[in-house]
């Protein structure tokens, strides 16, 4: 049996531990979730929406407390966590307002003239397996729309975030959500089949690594359960041209180093056309070197610690390996001599495309820049990856950027922006970045029974 623990990455100290559930306890959780679903699925959208709106108010009101929890669990700088809390509240309010509209029956017009609609009914109990990098928003992005649908949720958060996951669950109950509709569980990953094997559990969503996604998707396939996977990426940020190279380089670096680079959609490969490449690299180096690394609650902190010692050490080793493979290290990439899991952000160029640094996702503060000869070369580099989550193209000529963006093979493409997300539009990728979508009506309908409903007038 594994243990869920708060290991403060700012200090390296274990502050609190929680035992994971046994198989029998997990079966009891499914029993309670299914019983709660029978009632919750019959509630009106208005009643569900009232609960989500109350949750949003409570969640926002506790932002200081919630930020402290995350700072101790995974080290995110406090302003970034407060922004995350506000995003969760906004997401709750958006789904409370729009769910009924998007879940209304879809009217069809068959050739025989018979009244026919497709109803978007709740499906049942769902399992969600979520990562630590956005301890609140990752949970909310899946759970809140499905609560509005009328489904029940069993939520397994990463083992390093046991307090934040329970805090979100507690605030849902405080807002009026019936017990059992949403359950936070401390579950060993090896026990996923205990839950997914139960016929009352209808599907799962996982955000994490390709290895974890493939493993749980295999279990789901065995039991014929629906699934949504969001598995990270190696996202390209293509710079075609700009009126201010220094400003764009600084912005790109700030996007990359947000949350210490531990973001699935973080721009992990800057692809810059050759005519501004040298100037861009020089400006990026200044921005990386100016980044203040510190404790999550220090006022001047730009970047906090990595989430764990192993994550930090693996990234430092990856930087060292990149140099051996022929890449150029301009600055950073070193373990800092202080308590906690800190490293200096790194700037790398010239990484061979077939090296680990060139093709593998680096989940941390490594700015990786590639030179492109022209637009065609930029597109080639951007698509030379097994992933396909998010990408961006930057140019003063929006139509030029649009033409290039159309050819970048990702699930989400943004022009002159990167890492934007919200409940109003879908989120997800292709290839090794996973399948299925969260956000907007896609999130609301992903785990529904699309029930065709035809009504004939009785003619005997």
C-alpha positions in Angstrom: 0.0 0.0 0.0 1.4 3.4 -1.0 1.2 6.6 1.0 -0.1 9.9 -0.1 2.1 12.6 1.4 2.7 16.4 1.5 6.5 16.7 0.9 7.2 20.4 0.9 9.4 21.0 -2.2 10.5 24.3 -0.7 12.2 22.5 2.1 12.3 18.8 1.2 10.5 17.9 4.4 7.6 15.5 4.7 4.8 17.4 6.5 1.9 15.0 6.5 0.9 11.5 5.3 -2.3 9.8 4.3 -2.9 6.0 3.8 -4.4 4.9 0.6 -7.6 2.9 0.5 -7.9 -0.8 0.5 -9.8 -2.7 -2.3 -12.7 -3.2 0.0 -12.9 0.5 0.8 -12.8 1.3 -2.8 -15.7 -1.0 -3.5 -17.6 0.8 -0.8 -16.8 4.1 -2.5 -18.3 2.8 -5.8 -21.4 1.6 -3.9 -22.0 5.1 -2.4 -21.2 6.8 -5.7 -23.8 4.7 -7.6 -26.4 5.3 -4.9 -25.8 9.0 -5.0 -25.9 9.0 -8.8 -29.4 7.6 -8.8 -30.7 10.7 -7.1 -28.3 13.3 -8.5 -29.0 12.3 -12.1 -32.7 13.2 -11.5 -32.0 16.7 -10.2 -32.7 19.7 -12.4 -30.0 21.7 -14.1 -31.1 24.7 -12.0 -30.5 22.9 -8.8 -27.1 21.6 -9.9 -26.2 25.0 -11.2 -27.1 26.6 -7.8 -24.6 24.2 -6.1 -21.9 25.0 -8.6 -22.4 28.7 -8.1 -22.2 28.4 -4.3 -19.1 26.3 -4.7 -17.5 29.0 -6.9 -18.2 31.7 -4.2 -16.8 29.5 -1.5 -13.7 28.5 -3.5 -12.9 32.1 -4.4 -13.4 33.2 -0.8 -10.8 30.6 0.4 -8.2 31.5 -2.1 -5.5 32.4 0.4 -5.9 29.1 2.3 -6.1 27.1 -0.9 -2.9 28.7 -2.2 -1.1 27.9 1.0 -2.0 24.2 0.6 -0.6 24.0 -3.0 2.5 25.9 -2.0 3.3 23.2 0.5 2.4 20.4 -1.8 4.0 21.2 -5.1 5.6 24.6 -4.7 3.6 26.8 -7.1 4.2 30.5 -6.5 1.2 32.0 -4.6 0.0 34.4 -7.3 -0.2 31.6 -9.8 -2.3 29.4 -7.5 -4.6 32.3 -6.7 -5.1 32.8 -10.5 -5.8 29.0 -10.7 -8.4 29.3 -7.9 -10.2 32.2 -9.7 -10.2 30.1 -12.9 -11.9 27.2 -11.2 -14.5 29.6 -9.8 -15.1 31.0 -13.3 -15.3 27.5 -14.7 -18.0 26.5 -12.2 -20.1 29.6 -13.0 -19.7 29.0 -16.8 -21.0 25.5 -16.6 -23.7 26.4 -14.2 -25.0 28.9 -16.8 -24.5 27.0 -20.0 -24.9 23.3 -19.3 -28.7 23.2 -19.9 -28.3 24.9 -23.2 -25.6 22.5 -24.5 -27.3 19.4 -23.1 -30.8 20.2 -24.5 -32.0 17.5 -26.8 -30.7 17.8 -30.4 -33.6 17.9 -32.8 -33.3 15.8 -36.0 -35.2 16.0 -39.2 -35.5 12.5 -40.6 -37.0 11.9 -44.1 -40.0 10.0 -42.6 -41.1 13.1 -40.7 -41.3 11.3 -37.3 -40.4 13.4 -34.3 -36.8 12.5 -33.5 -34.4 13.9 -31.0 -31.0 12.9 -29.5 -31.1 13.2 -25.7 -27.8 13.8 -23.8 -28.4 11.8 -20.7 -26.0 11.2 -17.8 -24.0 8.0 -18.0 -23.3 7.0 -14.4 -20.2 6.9 -12.1 -16.9 8.1 -13.6 -13.3 7.6 -12.5 -10.9 10.6 -12.9 -7.1 10.3 -12.5 -5.5 13.7 -12.4 -1.9 15.1 -12.0 -0.4 17.5 -9.5 0.7 20.4 -11.7 -2.7 22.2 -11.5 -4.1 20.7 -8.3 -7.4 22.4 -8.5 -8.0 23.2 -12.2 -7.2 19.8 -13.5 -9.9 18.3 -11.2 -12.4 21.0 -11.9 -12.0 20.9 -15.7 -13.3 17.3 -15.7 -15.5 17.2 -12.6 -17.6 20.4 -12.9 -19.1 19.8 -16.4 -19.8 16.2 -15.5 -21.5 17.2 -12.3 -23.8 19.4 -14.3 -24.5 16.5 -16.6 -25.7 14.5 -13.6 -22.8 12.0 -13.4 -21.0 11.0 -10.2 -17.3 11.3 -9.8 -14.6 9.3 -8.1 -11.5 11.4 -8.1 -7.9 10.1 -7.7 -5.4 13.0 -7.5 -1.6 12.6 -7.6 -0.1 11.2 -4.4 1.8 14.5 -3.7 -1.4 16.5 -3.5 -3.6 14.9 -0.9 -4.8 18.0 0.9 -5.7 20.1 -2.1 -7.8 17.3 -3.6 -9.7 16.9 -0.3 -10.2 20.6 0.1 -11.9 20.8 -3.3 -14.2 17.8 -2.4 -15.0 19.4 1.0 -16.0 22.7 -0.5 -18.3 20.9 -3.0 -20.1 19.3 -0.1 -20.2 22.6 1.8 -21.8 24.1 -1.3 -24.6 21.5 -1.1 -23.4 18.6 -3.2 -24.9 15.4 -1.8 -22.4 13.0 -0.2 -21.2 10.4 -2.6 -21.7 12.4 -5.8 -18.1 13.5 -5.7 -15.5 11.4 -3.8 -11.8 12.2 -3.4 -10.0 8.9 -3.0 -6.4 8.0 -2.0 -6.1 5.2 -4.4 -3.0 3.2 -5.5 -2.6 3.4 -9.3 -2.5 -0.4 -9.3 -6.1 -0.5 -8.0 -7.6 1.3 -11.0 -9.1 -2.0 -12.2 -10.9 -2.4 -8.9 -12.9 0.6 -9.9 -13.1 0.3 -13.7 -14.0 -3.3 -13.5 -17.2 -2.5 -11.7 -20.1 -2.3 -14.3 -21.6 0.7 -12.5 -18.5 2.7 -13.5 -19.0 3.9 -17.0 -15.7 5.5 -18.0 -12.6 7.4 -17.0 -10.5 10.5 -17.8 -6.8 10.7 -17.2 -4.3 13.5 -17.5 -0.7 12.3 -17.2 2.1 10.5 -18.9 1.7 8.3 -22.0 2.7 5.3 -19.9 0.0 5.9 -17.3 -2.5 6.7 -20.0 -1.8 3.5 -22.0 -2.0 1.4 -18.8 -5.3 2.7 -17.7 -6.8 2.8 -21.2 -5.9 -0.9 -21.5 -7.9 -1.6 -18.4 -10.8 0.5 -19.7 -10.7 -1.3 -23.1 -10.8 -4.7 -21.4 -14.0 -3.7 -19.6 -15.4 -1.6 -22.6 -15.4 1.7 -20.8 -15.2 5.1 -22.3 -12.1 7.2 -21.9 -10.5 10.6 -22.4 -6.7 11.0 -22.3 -4.6 14.2 -22.1 -1.0 13.1 -22.1 1.2 16.1 -22.4 3.1 17.4 -25.4 6.2 19.0 -26.9 4.4 22.1 -28.0 5.9 24.3 -30.7 6.0 28.1 -30.5 6.8 29.4 -34.0 8.2 33.0 -34.4 7.9 34.2 -38.0 8.5 37.9 -37.3 7.9 40.6 -34.8 8.3 44.3 -34.3 10.0 43.8 -30.9 12.3 40.8 -30.7 13.3 41.4 -27.1 9.7 41.8 -25.9 8.5 38.7 -27.6 11.5 36.6 -26.3 10.7 37.8 -22.8 7.0 36.9 -23.2 7.9 33.5 -24.6 10.3 32.7 -21.7 7.7 33.8 -19.1 5.2 31.4 -20.7 7.7 28.6 -20.7 8.8 29.1 -17.1 5.3 29.5 -15.6 4.7 26.9 -13.0 8.4 26.0 -13.3 7.7 24.7 -16.9 5.5 22.0 -15.5 2.6 22.6 -17.8 1.3 20.2 -20.5 0.7 23.0 -23.0 3.9 24.9 -22.1 5.7 26.0 -25.3 8.6 23.5 -25.0 10.2 24.3 -28.4 10.7 27.8 -29.7 11.2 27.7 -33.5 12.5 31.0 -34.7 13.2 32.1 -38.3 16.9 32.6 -39.0 16.7 36.4 -39.7 15.8 37.2 -36.1 17.2 34.0 -34.5 20.4 35.4 -33.0 18.7 38.4 -31.6 15.9 36.3 -30.1 18.4 33.9 -28.4 20.3 36.8 -26.9 17.1 38.3 -25.5 15.8 35.0 -24.3 19.1 34.4 -22.4 18.6 37.7 -20.6 15.0 36.8 -19.7 16.0 33.4 -18.4 18.9 34.8 -16.3 16.6 37.5 -14.9 14.1 34.9 -13.6 14.0 34.9 -9.8 13.9 31.4 -8.3 12.5 31.2 -4.8 10.0 29.9 -2.3 6.4 29.8 -3.3 5.4 32.6 -0.9 8.3 35.0 -1.5 7.1 38.3 -3.0 9.8 38.5 -5.7 9.6 34.8 -6.8 9.1 34.2 -10.5 9.6 30.5 -10.4 9.3 28.1 -7.5 10.8 24.6 -6.9 10.2 21.5 -9.0 7.4 19.2 -7.7 9.8 16.6 -6.4 13.5 15.8 -5.9 13.3 13.1 -8.7 11.7 15.5 -11.1 14.5 18.1 -10.5 17.3 15.6 -10.7 16.0 14.1 -13.9 15.8 17.5 -15.6 19.3 18.4 -14.5 20.5 15.1 -16.0 18.6 15.8 -19.2 20.4 19.1 -19.6 23.8 17.4 -19.1 22.8 14.7 -21.6 21.7 17.3 -24.2 25.2 18.9 -24.1 26.7 15.4 -24.6 24.3 15.0 -27.6 25.6 18.2 -29.2 23.3 20.9 -27.9 24.6 24.3 -26.7 23.8 25.2 -23.0 23.8 29.0 -22.7 22.9 29.2 -19.0 21.3 27.4 -16.1 20.2 23.8 -15.8 21.9 23.3 -12.4 20.8 22.1 -9.0 20.7 25.0 -6.6 22.6 24.7 -3.3 19.7 25.2 -0.9 17.0 23.1 0.7 14.2 21.9 -1.5 13.9 20.9 -5.1 15.2 24.0 -6.9 17.1 24.3 -10.1 18.2 27.3 -12.3 16.1 27.6 -15.5 18.1 26.5 -18.6 18.5 27.9 -22.1 19.5 25.4 -24.8 20.0 25.7 -28.5 21.1 23.4 -31.3 19.6 20.2 -29.8 19.5 17.5 -32.5 15.9 16.7 -33.4 16.4 13.0 -32.8 17.9 13.5 -29.3 15.9 13.3 -26.1 16.0 17.1 -25.8 14.9 17.5 -29.4 11.9 15.1 -29.3 10.9 14.2 -25.8 8.7 16.3 -23.5 10.8 18.2 -20.9 8.5 18.8 -18.0 10.3 21.6 -16.4 12.1 24.9 -16.8 14.1 24.4 -20.0 13.9 26.9 -22.8 14.7 25.0 -26.0 15.3 27.1 -29.2 15.5 25.9 -32.8 16.5 27.8 -35.9 14.3 27.5 -39.0 15.5 28.5 -42.5 12.0 29.5 -43.6 8.3 28.9 -43.1 8.4 25.4 -44.6 11.4 24.5 -42.3 9.5 25.8 -39.3 6.5 23.7 -40.1 8.7 20.7 -40.6 10.4 21.1 -37.2 7.1 21.8 -35.4 5.6 18.6 -36.8 8.7 16.4 -36.1 7.3 15.1 -32.9 5.1 12.2 -31.8 2.9 14.6 -29.7 0.2 17.0 -30.8 -1.3 19.0 -28.0 -1.0 22.8 -28.4 1.0 25.1 -30.7 1.3 28.8 -31.5 2.5 31.0 -34.4 3.6 34.6 -33.8 3.7 37.2 -36.5 2.7 40.8 -37.2 0.9 39.4 -40.3 -2.0 37.5 -38.9 -2.9 35.9 -42.3 0.7 34.7 -42.7 0.5 33.2 -39.2 -2.9 31.6 -39.9 -1.5 29.9 -43.1 1.3 28.4 -41.1 -0.9 27.5 -38.2 -3.3 25.6 -40.4 -0.4 23.1 -41.1 0.8 22.6 -37.6 -0.5 19.2 -36.4 -1.9 19.8 -32.9 -5.3 19.7 -31.1 -5.1 23.4 -30.3 -3.5 26.2 -32.3 -3.2 29.9 -31.2 -2.0 32.9 -33.1 0.0 35.4 -31.1 -0.9 33.7 -27.9 -0.1 30.4 -26.1 -1.4 28.4 -23.2 -4.8 30.0 -23.2 -7.6 27.7 -22.0 -11.0 28.0 -20.5 -14.4 26.4 -20.3 -15.6 28.2 -23.4 -13.5 26.1 -25.9 -12.3 22.5 -26.2 -9.0 21.3 -24.8 -7.2 18.2 -26.0 -4.7 16.7 -28.4 -3.8 14.1 -31.0 -1.2 11.4 -31.4 0.7 10.7 -28.1 -1.0 13.7 -26.6 -4.1 11.6 -26.2 -7.7 11.8 -27.4 -11.1 13.2 -26.5 -11.8 16.7 -25.4 -12.6 18.7 -22.3 -14.1 22.2 -22.3 -17.4 23.6 -23.6 -20.0 21.3 -25.0 -17.4 18.7 -25.7 -16.8 18.3 -22.0 -20.5 18.2 -21.3 -21.3 15.5 -23.9 -18.2 13.3 -23.7 -19.7 11.1 -21.0 -23.4 11.1 -21.8 -25.7 8.5 -23.3 -26.6 9.9 -26.7 -30.0 8.5 -26.7 -32.0 8.6 -30.0 -35.7 9.2 -29.1 -38.4 8.8 -31.7 -42.0 9.4 -31.1 -44.7 8.0 -33.5 -48.3 8.9 -33.3 -50.1 5.7 -32.5 -51.8 4.3 -35.7 -53.1 0.8 -35.3 
